């Protein structure tokens, strides 16, 4: 088989690769240079498949790095993102291992940062559920949450904010309970905080 054309895709480092005048795949510029590919290069199907797999691995890693550079992500989030992009499991796992080796993804650090960003407005139940949805393992969640205890004053402030400009009655009281419970606080925590507002 013979490469009959290589066309750069926009400003990216990817090239549309044509074999026998038919478009076959995108190849990374780095892969093309490394394997000394050019128009007219002849190679076996087996060799081309190896080059294609090598390029896909590189594309997968580059895309994974770009994805996590925007904000913190869990391992599962990156896996899911790459899977949706159509990469093979081996390419995805290689990319994930690379990101972990270089510290780009770390589920414990991710969980700690997530909790810190929500600690004034969310309770343990919410945090556990949210982290599970992001693919963080229970063992990591439990370790990170082991020393976390919401500040009762934060719950009081959330209650005050909810009650602002609302006429207080039994109906509003029940809605307030549900509102605070939906944020992941326990009944005991809600009762303790609301007792400070003289709400029984």
Buried (B, 14 or more C-beta within 10 A) or exposed (E): EEBBEBEEEEEEBBBBBBBEEEEBBBBBBBBBEEBEBEEEBEBEEEEBEEBBBBBBBBBBBBBBBEBBEEEBBBBBBBBBBBEEBEBBEEBBBBBBEBBBEEEBBBBBBBBBBBBEEBBEBBBBBBBBEBBEEBBBBEEBBEEBBEEEEBEBEBBBBBBEEEBEEEEEEEEBBEBBBEBBBEBBBBEEBBBBBBEEBEBE
